[in-house]
Amino acid sequence: MGKIDNQSQVGLEDRERMHSTDLKPVSGGKQGKTAKSDHGVKTEQDDAGYHSDMHLELSLDNSSDPAIKPINAQPSKAVDNIVERFKALRTRQLIVGVFIATVIVLINNLFHGRGTFVVQVLSVALVVYTFCYVAVRRGAVIFGGFLFLWSLYVALTLLMIQYSGLRDPAVLGFMAILVFAAMLNHKAHFLGLALTIGITLLAVGIAGQLGGLDFSNNPFGWDTVVEVLIIYALASYAIWTLANDLRFTLKRLQSENSKVLESKHAYKKIAHYDHLTQLPNRIIALEKFNHAVYHAQRQNSKVAVLFIDLDNFKTVNDSLGHSVGDGLLVEIANRLSRSVRDGDTVCRLGGDEFLVILDDIADQTEVSLVADNMLQEIASPLDIEEHCLTATCSIGIAIAPTDGKDFDTIRKKADIAMYKAKNAGRNGMMFFDDVMNKDMLAHIDRVNSLRNAIINEEFVLYYQPKVDLKSGRVFSAEALIRWHTSEGKIIPPDEFIPIAENTGMIIEIGQWVLFEACRQCKEFQRNGLVDFSIAVNLSSIQFRRGNLEAVVISALEAAQLDPSYLELEVTESLLVENSDDIRSQFRALQKRGVTFSIDDFGTGYSSLAYLKDFNFDFLKIDRTFIGDCIENENHRVLCQAIVTMGHKLQLLVVAEGLETQQQIDVLTDAGCEFGQGNFFSEPVPVETFYNLQSIDIRSSNQDPISDYIVSLV
């Protein structure tokens, strides 16, 4: 708040400076109509009716001097420091005021010739006041104030006894002393002086009545009038200052109270509303849902919860930046708010996830109409920072009390339905049902089982040979992962690799495959398979992680395998990303001698630019063309064209999925060099691989594969 009580702390330099400057009373005149703090709080100064020395509090409050630091660990010390300085200021002001008044009284007495006693008392008092001022100036505030008040009491008592007793103007000064003591806020001084003054007045009164003191020779004159007026003015100043300090303090407390209330409101808004879209957050969503369910129970109606997730929002954030992404979220929030009925609640859960609560629902048809309106509203083109964008979303819907009565259950089921909508093609809506719940539970169980499989090392590699179609020699094998569960089941990769990719576990699994495949390739070579290489499939996620080169090199070094014997197979989906990071990793591995093949060619984008830019070594014709190349003339022509194109680009061609001799003959006639498929062998464990009878596993033809490249040039 930037105020004395909780957010200002003055440094050592500033303390020294304020002793000589800021703590001095500010001269009259306008010192500026307003002062504005670092936090934007304006405070009225002299023009608001405060006397000029109030500038101390305001200057401490609103100072932008870097020496004044926010209070952090010990705010009370900083506040006490400022209070003590304020007390020192008031003490010096009082001493100066009394000093001036004493000088005037001294002059008045000299003018009227009232004797040397008064002159002596007042002269001594002036010396004591000067000493008190110096003491306070040097930091001895309590001592200086104590000495000042008691010396003032002694001076007034002596004057009262010397002249008119209880009728002397000095009696008025006693009240001023008590006001001074109250201003200095020292309880012991005040009570001690009050008691002493009371006893003194009583004693003087008794002495006057009993004749112990004679006050009859002191007539009332103009000098007495002057003294009365001076003491009255001094006491009035003290009372006015005390009252003004109190007024200032009360107004400050009122101001601080208002700021506390404003801060409380701001904190509540921060805690309950999204700062970007200004939509309610999950806390408000919970309250609205509970209220809606309570109302629905009384009205015999239902409550629908719609879980909304933007499709491909990460692409917008990554490609156009977070500023555009934030603008998109704000616009989506506005569109969702426009597409619902009055009284419905739109919330942002975080990221690109929104929640809509529809109250008083009769049936699913009503929910479908609202959801369909949302889909159409969101799908309309929008302009964000000169970018024309089209967004879509997937909506999952759960109904209370049909699908559950508590908020967390309904939200989770709506979330499940939303993922079902995404899997169904996105830009759609889906109502939750029990089948989804079972599928989700099965998915969760499979994820947990897969994680345990990694821990328990339940994976093994099978090997499918790659064969030279001319010589029949096995020159390579593709390493294919299998999951052998603890129950004895063998799960193919198609069932668990997608789960591993979605959960990020593919990184750990892929690394294990690389290390194990390289190790086994070296074993094959040691057991007589000369010039033998191994092929490993890569996931695009392994490339995106950015450390693929280091992982591959570590696997090769651990197996002591030459990089030229490792072939990495990638699909066209990776190449579509066309990122500089993927290209750099690709080329770095090629420079080290690792070979690459493009897998399943013909079924994806089949862009010739990928073949040219990435400089592959092998091209693998997808099995869908091979299977129909005998009966389907078009597929046979496509196979021949792919082989010819591969040769023109200096690529070796591998035919996948070979099942019959006729297929082999067609591919051989087309010039295809290598084949892979169940005709030769299905993927088998390493022990079986050594004993394959259908092919020449240890052919005497040991011509290196690189010779084919030479023949194609």
C-alpha positions in Angstrom: 0.0 0.0 0.0 3.0 2.3 0.3 2.0 3.6 3.7 3.7 4.2 7.0 2.0 1.3 8.7 3.0 -1.6 6.4 5.1 -0.8 3.3 7.8 1.8 3.9 11.2 1.4 5.3 13.9 4.1 5.3 17.5 3.2 4.8 20.5 4.5 6.7 21.3 7.2 4.1 17.7 8.4 4.2 17.6 8.5 8.0 20.6 10.8 8.1 19.1 13.0 5.3 15.8 13.2 7.1 17.4 14.4 10.3 18.6 17.5 8.5 15.8 18.1 6.0 12.6 16.2 5.9 11.9 16.4 9.6 12.0 20.2 9.6 8.6 21.9 9.5 7.7 23.0 6.0 7.2 26.7 5.5 3.8 28.1 4.7 2.3 28.2 1.2 1.2 25.6 -1.1 3.6 22.7 -1.4 1.8 21.0 -4.2 -1.9 20.1 -4.3 -1.5 16.4 -4.4 1.2 13.8 -4.0 1.0 10.4 -5.8 2.5 7.3 -4.4 4.2 4.5 -6.4 1.0 2.6 -6.1 -1.2 5.3 -7.5 -2.7 6.6 -4.2 -3.2 10.3 -4.2 -2.9 12.1 -0.8 -4.0 15.7 -0.2 -1.3 17.9 1.6 -1.5 21.5 2.8 -4.5 22.3 0.6 -6.6 19.7 2.4 -6.4 21.7 5.6 -3.5 20.0 7.3 -0.8 22.1 8.8 2.5 22.2 7.1 4.4 19.8 9.3 2.0 17.0 8.2 4.3 17.0 5.2 6.5 14.6 7.2 3.9 11.8 7.1 3.1 12.3 3.5 6.7 12.6 2.3 7.5 9.3 4.1 4.4 7.7 2.6 4.8 8.7 -0.9 8.5 9.0 -1.3 9.9 7.3 -4.5 13.5 7.6 -3.2 15.2 4.3 -3.7 16.5 4.5 -0.1 12.9 4.0 1.1 12.5 0.3 0.7 9.3 -1.9 1.1 8.9 -3.5 4.4 9.4 -7.3 4.2 10.6 -9.3 7.1 10.3 -6.8 10.0 7.7 -4.1 9.2 7.1 -3.2 12.9 10.7 -1.9 13.2 10.3 0.4 10.3 7.0 1.7 11.6 8.5 2.3 15.1 11.4 4.1 13.5 9.1 6.5 11.7 6.9 7.0 14.9 10.0 7.9 16.9 11.1 10.4 14.3 7.6 12.0 14.3 7.8 12.2 18.1 11.2 13.9 17.9 9.7 16.4 15.4 6.8 17.3 17.7 9.2 17.6 20.7 11.4 20.0 18.9 8.4 22.0 17.7 7.2 22.3 21.3 10.6 23.3 22.6 10.9 26.0 19.9 7.4 27.3 20.7 8.0 27.5 24.4 11.5 29.0 23.8 9.9 31.8 21.7 7.1 32.3 24.3 9.7 32.5 27.1 11.7 35.1 25.2 8.6 37.2 24.8 7.8 36.9 28.5 11.4 37.8 29.4 11.2 40.9 27.2 7.8 41.8 28.7 9.2 41.5 32.3 12.2 43.6 31.4 10.0 46.2 29.9 7.8 46.5 33.0 10.8 46.2 35.4 9.4 43.3 37.5 12.7 42.4 39.0 15.8 40.3 38.5 14.2 37.1 39.8 12.0 36.6 36.8 14.9 37.4 34.5 17.1 34.9 36.2 14.5 32.1 36.1 13.6 32.8 32.5 17.2 33.0 31.4 18.0 29.7 33.1 14.9 28.2 31.5 16.1 29.3 28.0 19.5 27.7 28.5 17.8 24.4 29.6 15.4 24.6 26.6 18.4 25.0 24.3 20.1 22.0 25.9 16.8 20.0 25.5 16.5 20.9 21.8 20.1 19.8 21.1 19.5 16.5 23.0 16.4 15.8 21.0 18.1 16.7 17.8 20.8 14.1 18.6 18.3 11.4 19.2 17.7 11.5 23.0 14.0 12.2 22.5 12.8 10.8 25.8 15.5 12.4 27.9 15.1 15.8 26.1 11.4 15.7 26.5 11.6 14.7 30.1 14.0 17.5 30.9 12.0 20.1 28.9 8.7 19.3 30.6 10.1 19.3 34.2 12.2 22.4 33.6 9.1 24.1 32.3 7.2 22.9 35.4 9.9 24.3 37.7 10.0 27.6 36.0 6.2 28.1 36.2 6.1 27.0 39.8 8.8 29.5 40.8 7.1 32.3 39.0 3.7 31.3 40.6 5.2 31.3 44.1 7.1 34.5 43.5 4.2 36.6 42.4 0.4 35.9 42.5 0.1 32.3 43.6 -3.0 30.6 42.2 -4.0 33.8 40.5 -0.8 34.1 38.6 -0.8 33.5 34.8 1.8 30.8 35.3 -1.1 28.5 36.5 -2.4 28.4 32.9 1.0 27.1 31.9 0.5 24.0 33.9 -2.4 23.0 31.6 -0.2 23.5 28.6 2.5 21.3 30.2 -0.1 18.4 30.5 -1.1 18.9 26.9 2.6 18.8 25.9 3.0 15.6 27.9 0.0 14.1 26.1 1.3 15.1 22.7 4.7 13.4 23.4 2.7 10.2 24.3 4.7 9.2 27.3 2.4 7.9 30.0 4.8 8.1 32.9 5.7 11.7 32.2 2.1 12.7 31.9 1.0 10.9 35.1 4.0 12.2 37.1 3.5 15.8 36.0 -0.3 15.7 36.6 0.2 14.4 40.1 3.1 16.8 40.9 1.2 19.8 39.5 -1.9 18.9 41.5 0.1 18.6 44.7 1.9 21.9 43.9 -1.4 23.8 43.3 -2.8 22.3 46.6 0.3 23.2 48.5 0.4 26.8 47.2 -3.3 27.2 47.9 -3.0 26.0 51.5 0.1 28.2 52.0 -1.8 31.2 50.7 -4.7 30.6 53.0 -2.6 30.0 56.1 -0.4 33.0 55.4 2.7 31.1 54.7 2.9 32.9 51.3 1.8 36.5 50.8 0.6 37.4 47.3 -1.0 40.8 48.1 1.8 43.0 46.8 1.5 41.8 43.1 -1.1 44.0 41.4 -2.7 42.9 38.1 -1.3 44.9 35.2 -0.8 45.0 31.5 2.3 42.8 31.8 0.0 40.1 33.3 -2.3 40.4 30.4 0.5 39.9 28.0 1.7 36.8 29.8 -1.8 35.4 30.0 -2.3 35.8 26.3 1.1 34.3 25.5 0.5 31.2 27.7 -3.1 30.9 26.3 -1.8 31.0 22.7 0.9 28.4 23.5 -1.7 26.1 25.1 -4.1 26.7 22.2 -1.4 25.7 19.7 -0.6 22.6 21.6 -4.3 21.6 21.9 -4.9 22.4 18.2 -1.8 20.4 17.2 -3.0 17.4 19.3 -6.5 17.5 17.8 -5.1 17.8 14.3 -2.8 14.9 14.8 -5.8 12.9 16.0 -7.9 14.0 13.0 -5.0 13.1 10.7 -4.7 9.7 12.3 -8.4 9.0 12.1 -8.5 9.9 8.4 -5.4 7.8 7.8 -7.1 4.9 9.5 -10.2 5.4 7.4 -8.1 5.5 4.3 -6.2 2.4 5.3 -9.4 0.7 6.0 -10.7 1.5 2.6 -7.5 0.2 1.0 -7.8 -3.0 3.0 -11.3 -3.5 1.7 -10.2 -2.7 -1.8 -7.3 -5.2 -1.5 -9.6 -7.8 0.0 -12.0 -7.3 -3.0 -9.0 -7.5 -5.4 -7.6 -10.6 -3.8 -11.1 -12.2 -3.9 -11.3 -11.4 -7.6 -7.8 -12.9 -8.2 -8.8 -16.0 -6.3 -12.1 -16.5 -8.0 -11.7 -15.2 -11.5 -9.3 -15.9 -14.4 -7.0 -12.9 -14.9 -6.9 -13.3 -18.7 -10.5 -13.9 -19.7 -12.1 -12.5 -16.5 -14.2 -15.6 -16.4 -15.0 -17.4 -13.1 -12.5 -20.1 -12.2 -13.0 -23.5 -10.7 -13.9 -22.2 -7.3 -16.9 -20.2 -8.6 -17.7 -23.2 -10.9 -18.0 -25.4 -7.9 -20.3 -22.9 -6.1 -22.5 -22.4 -9.2 -22.7 -26.2 -9.7 -23.8 -26.9 -6.1 -26.4 -24.1 -6.3 -27.6 -25.4 -9.6 -27.9 -29.0 -8.3 -29.8 -27.8 -5.3 -32.2 -25.8 -7.4 -32.6 -28.7 -9.9 -33.6 -31.1 -7.0 -36.4 -28.7 -6.0 -37.5 -28.1 -9.6 -37.2 -31.8 -10.6 -34.8 -30.7 -13.5 -31.2 -31.5 -14.4 -27.8 -29.7 -14.6 -25.5 -30.2 -17.6 -21.8 -29.7 -17.4 -19.9 -29.1 -20.7 -16.2 -29.6 -20.7 -14.7 -27.7 -23.7 -11.2 -28.0 -25.0 -9.8 -26.2 -28.1 -8.5 -28.3 -30.9 -4.8 -27.8 -31.8 -4.4 -24.8 -29.6 -0.8 -25.7 -28.9 0.0 -25.2 -32.6 -1.3 -21.6 -32.5 0.8 -20.9 -29.3 4.0 -22.5 -30.7 3.7 -21.0 -34.3 2.2 -17.5 -33.7 3.3 -16.9 -30.1 1.7 -16.6 -26.7 0.3 -13.2 -27.4 -1.8 -14.5 -30.2 -2.7 -17.5 -28.1 -3.9 -15.2 -25.3 -5.9 -13.1 -27.7 -7.5 -16.3 -29.0 -8.5 -17.5 -25.5 -10.1 -14.1 -24.7 -12.1 -14.2 -27.9 -13.2 -17.8 -27.3 -14.3 -16.8 -23.8 -16.4 -14.0 -25.2 -18.0 -16.3 -27.8 -18.8 -18.9 -25.2 -20.4 -16.3 -23.1 -22.5 -15.2 -26.0 -23.6 -18.7 -27.0 -25.1 -19.7 -23.6 -28.4 -18.8 -22.1 -29.0 -16.1 -19.5 -28.1 -17.5 -16.1 -25.7 -20.2 -17.4 -22.1 -20.1 -16.2 -19.0 -20.1 -18.3 -15.7 -20.8 -16.5 -12.1 -21.2 -17.5 -10.3 -24.1 -15.8 -6.9 -23.2 -17.2 -5.0 -23.4 -20.5 -7.4 -23.9 -23.3 -10.0 -25.7 -21.1 -13.4 -24.2 -20.3 -16.4 -25.4 -18.3 -20.0 -24.4 -18.9 -22.8 -25.1 -16.4 -26.3 -25.2 -17.8 -29.0 -24.9 -15.1 -32.6 -26.1 -15.2 -32.2 -28.6 -18.1 -35.2 -30.7 -19.2 -33.5 -33.2 -21.6 -30.4 -33.8 -23.8 -32.0 -32.1 -26.7 -31.8 -28.7 -25.0 -28.1 -29.3 -24.1 -27.4 -30.4 -27.7 -28.8 -27.1 -29.0 -26.6 -25.0 -26.7 -23.5 -27.2 -27.5 -24.2 -26.9 -31.3 -24.5 -23.2 -31.0 -21.1 -23.1 -29.2 -19.5 -25.2 -32.0 -20.8 -22.8 -34.6 -19.9 -19.7 -32.7 -16.3 -20.8 -32.1 -15.8 -22.1 -35.6 -16.4 -18.6 -37.1 -13.2 -17.0 -38.4 -11.6 -14.4 -36.2 -8.8 -11.9 -36.4 -6.1 -11.8 -33.8 -3.2 -9.4 -34.3 -3.6 -9.3 -38.0 -3.8 -13.2 -38.2 -7.0 -14.7 -39.5 -7.6 -17.8 -37.5 -10.3 -20.5 -37.4 -10.7 -22.4 -34.2 -12.6 -25.5 -33.3 -13.3 -27.3 -30.1 -14.3 -30.6 -28.7 -17.1 -30.7 -26.1 -17.8 -33.5 -23.5 -21.1 -33.4 -21.7 -22.2 -35.0 -18.4 -25.6 -34.6 -16.8 -26.4 -34.4 -13.1 -27.8 -36.3 -11.3 -27.9 -39.0 -14.0 -24.1 -39.2 -14.3 -23.3 -38.2 -10.7 -24.2 -35.6 -8.1 -20.9 -34.1 -7.0 -18.9 -31.7 -9.0 -15.6 -33.7 -9.3 -17.4 -36.8 -10.6 -19.4 -34.8 -13.2 -16.4 -32.8 -14.3 -14.3 -36.0 -14.8 -17.0 -37.7 -16.8 -17.5 -34.6 -19.0 -13.7 -34.7 -19.5 -13.8 -38.3 -20.5 -16.6 -37.5 -23.0 -14.5 -34.6 -24.4 -11.6 -36.9 -25.1 -14.0 -39.3 -26.8 -15.1 -36.3 -29.0 -11.5 -35.6 -29.9 -10.9 -39.2 -30.8 -14.0 -39.1 -33.0 -12.5 -36.4 -35.2 -12.7 -33.2 -33.1 -15.0 -30.2 -33.7 -17.9 -32.2 -32.1 -19.7 -33.0 -28.9 -20.2 -36.2 -27.1 -22.4 -37.2 -24.1 -20.9 -39.4 -21.4 -22.0 -43.0 -21.1 -20.9 -46.0 -19.1 -19.0 -47.5 -22.1 -16.8 -44.4 -22.0 -16.2 -44.9 -18.4 -15.2 -48.5 -18.9 -12.9 -47.5 -21.8 -11.3 -44.9 -19.7 -10.7 -47.2 -16.8 -9.3 -49.8 -19.2 -7.0 -47.1 -20.6 -5.8 -46.1 -17.1 -5.2 -49.7 -16.3 -3.2 -50.1 -19.5 -1.1 -47.0 -18.7 -0.3 -48.3 -15.2 0.5 -51.7 -16.6 2.8 -50.2 -19.3 4.6 -48.2 -16.6 5.1 -51.4 -14.5 6.3 -53.2 -17.7 9.1 -50.6 -18.0 10.1 -51.1 -14.4 9.9 -54.9 -14.6 11.7 -55.1 -18.0 8.8 -57.0 -19.7 9.8 -56.0 -23.2 11.7 -58.1 -25.7 12.8 -57.5 -29.3 11.7 -59.7 -32.2 13.7 -59.6 -35.5 12.3 -59.8 -39.0 15.0 -60.4 -41.7 15.6 -58.2 -44.7 16.6 -60.2 -47.7 18.6 -59.5 -50.8 16.1 -60.6 -53.5 18.8 -61.6 -55.9 21.0 -63.7 -53.7 18.6 -64.6 -50.9 21.1 -63.4 -48.3 19.9 -61.9 -45.1 21.8 -58.6 -44.8 19.8 -56.9 -42.1 16.9 -57.3 -39.7 14.2 -55.0 -38.4 14.0 -54.9 -34.6 10.3 -55.0 -33.5 9.3 -54.6 -29.9 6.9 -57.0 -28.1 5.4 -56.8 -24.6 5.5 -60.0 -22.7 3.1 -59.4 -19.8 3.5 -61.0 -16.4 0.4 -63.1 -17.2 2.2 -64.6 -20.2 0.4 -62.6 -22.9 2.3 -61.2 -25.9 1.0 -57.7 -26.8 1.9 -56.3 -30.2 3.3 -52.8 -30.5 0.1 -51.5 -32.3 -1.7 -51.8 -28.9 0.7 -50.1 -26.6 2.9 -47.8 -28.7 0.2 -45.2 -29.1 -0.3 -45.2 -25.3 3.4 -44.9 -24.8 3.5 -41.9 -27.2 0.5 -40.1 -25.6 2.0 -40.5 -22.1 5.6 -39.8 -23.0 6.8 -43.3 -22.0 7.9 -43.8 -25.6 11.1 -41.9 -24.7 12.2 -44.5 -22.2 11.0 -47.4 -24.3 12.6 -46.1 -27.5 15.9 -45.6 -25.7 15.8 -49.2 -24.5 15.1 -50.4 -28.0 18.1 -48.6 -29.4 20.5 -49.9 -26.8 19.2 -53.5 -27.1 19.1 -53.5 -30.9 22.6 -52.2 -31.2 23.8 -54.7 -28.7 22.1 -57.6 -30.5 23.4 -56.5 -33.9 26.9 -56.7 -32.5 26.1 -60.2 -31.3 24.8 -61.2 -34.8 28.1 -60.1 -36.3 30.2 -62.0 -33.7 28.2 -65.1 -34.5 29.0 -65.1 -38.2 26.5 -62.6 -39.8 29.1 -60.6 -41.6 28.2 -57.1 -42.8 25.0 -57.3 -40.9 22.9 -54.3 -39.9 19.9 -53.6 -37.7 16.9 -51.3 -38.4 15.1 -49.5 -35.6 11.8 -47.6 -35.9 11.8 -44.1 -34.4 8.9 -42.1 -33.0 8.6 -38.4 -33.9 8.5 -37.7 -30.1 12.1 -39.0 -29.8 13.2 -36.4 -32.4 11.2 -33.6 -30.6 13.0 -34.3 -27.4 16.1 -32.9 -29.0 18.7 -35.4 -27.6 18.3 -38.2 -30.1 21.9 -37.8 -31.4 23.3 -38.2 -27.9 21.1 -41.3 -27.2 22.0 -43.0 -30.5 25.8 -42.4 -30.1 25.6 -43.7 -26.5 23.9 -46.9 -27.8 26.5 -47.4 -30.5 29.4 -46.8 -28.1 27.9 -49.1 -25.5 27.6 -51.9 -28.1 30.9 -51.0 -29.9 28.9 -51.0 -33.1 29.9 -49.1 -36.2 27.3 -46.4 -37.0 27.0 -47.6 -40.6 25.3 -50.8 -39.3 22.5 -48.9 -37.7 19.5 -48.0 -39.8 16.8 -45.7 -38.4 13.3 -45.9 -39.9 11.1 -42.8 -39.8 7.6 -42.2 -41.2 6.4 -39.4 -43.4 4.4 -37.9 -40.5 7.7 -36.8 -38.9 8.8 -35.1 -42.1 5.6 -33.1 -42.3 6.7 -31.1 -39.2 9.7 -29.9 -41.3 11.3 -28.2 -38.3 14.9 -27.0 -38.3 15.6 -29.0 -35.1 14.6 -32.3 -36.7 16.6 -31.5 -39.8 19.7 -30.7 -37.8 19.4 -34.0 -35.7 18.8 -35.9 -38.9 21.9 -34.5 -40.7 24.1 -34.8 -37.6 23.4 -38.6 -37.4 24.0 -39.0 -41.1 27.4 -37.3 -40.8 28.3 -39.9 -38.1 27.5 -42.7 -40.6 24.0 -43.7 -39.5 21.7 -44.6 -42.4 18.0 -43.7 -42.7 15.0 -45.2 -44.4 11.6 -43.7 -45.0 9.0 -46.2 -43.9 5.5 -46.9 -45.3 6.1 -44.8 -48.4 3.0 -44.2 -50.5 0.4 -44.2 -47.7 1.2 -40.7 -46.3 2.0 -37.5 -48.0 4.5 -39.1 -50.4 6.1 -35.7 -51.1 9.2 -35.9 -53.3 10.6 -32.9 -51.5 11.1 -35.0 -48.4 13.2 -37.5 -50.3 15.3 -34.7 -51.8 15.7 -32.6 -48.7 16.4 -35.4 -46.2 18.7 -37.5 -48.4 17.4 -41.0 -47.3 19.4 -44.2 -47.9 16.4 -46.6 -48.2 12.8 -46.3 -49.4 10.3 -48.9 -48.1 7.2 -49.5 -50.2 4.2 -49.9 -48.0 2.7 -53.4 -47.8 -0.8 -52.2 -49.0 0.6 -51.8 -52.5 2.6 -55.1 -52.3 -0.5 -57.2 -51.2 -2.5 -56.2 -54.3 0.2 -55.9 -56.9 -0.8 -59.3 -58.5 -4.5 -58.7 -58.9 -4.5 -54.9 -59.0 -2.8 -53.5 -62.1 -2.7 -50.0 -60.7 -0.9 -51.2 -57.6 1.6 -53.1 -59.7 2.3 -50.0 -61.8 2.7 -47.9 -58.6 5.2 -50.4 -57.3 7.2 -50.2 -60.5 7.0 -46.4 -60.5 8.2 -46.2 -56.9 11.2 -48.5 -57.6 12.1 -46.4 -60.7 11.8 -43.2 -58.8 13.9 -44.5 -55.9 16.7 -45.5 -58.2 16.6 -42.1 -59.9 17.1 -40.5 -56.5 19.9 -43.0 -55.7 17.8 -44.8 -53.1 17.8 -48.5 -52.3 14.2 -49.9 -52.4 12.8 -52.4 -49.9 9.4 -54.1 -50.4 7.5 -54.7 -47.2 4.9 -57.4 -46.6 6.0 -59.9 -49.2 3.8 -63.0 -48.8 4.1 -65.0 -52.2 6.7 -65.9 -54.8 4.6 -64.0 -57.4 5.0 -60.8 -55.5 8.7 -61.3 -55.3 8.9 -61.9 -59.0 7.0 -58.7 -59.8 9.2 -56.7 -57.5 12.4 -58.3 -58.8 11.4 -57.6 -62.4 10.8 -54.0 -61.4 14.4 -53.8 -60.1 13.6 -53.8 -56.3 16.7 -54.9 -54.4 15.4 -56.0 -51.1 12.4 -57.6 -49.5 10.8 -58.2 -46.1 7.8 -60.2 -45.1 6.3 -63.4 -43.9 7.4 -65.2 -47.1 10.8 -65.2 -45.6 10.0 -65.1 -41.9 7.6 -63.4 -39.5 9.2 -61.5 -36.7 10.9 -64.0 -34.4 12.9 -64.0 -31.1 16.6 -63.9 -31.4 17.1 -67.6 -30.6 14.8 -68.5 -33.5 16.4 -66.0 -35.9 19.7 -68.0 -35.9 17.9 -71.2 -37.1 15.8 -69.8 -39.9 15.5 -72.6 -42.6 13.5 -70.7 -45.3 16.4 -68.4 -46.2 20.1 -68.5 -46.4 21.0 -67.0 -43.1 24.8 -67.4 -43.7 25.1 -67.0 -47.5 28.5 -67.1 -49.0 27.7 -64.0 -50.9 29.2 -61.3 -48.7 29.1 -58.4 -51.1 28.5 -55.3 -49.0 25.2 -53.5 -49.5 27.1 -50.3 -50.3 28.0 -51.9 -53.7 24.4 -51.4 -54.7 24.7 -47.7 -54.3 27.7 -47.7 -56.6 25.9 -49.7 -59.2 23.0 -47.1 -59.2 25.2 -44.1 -59.8 
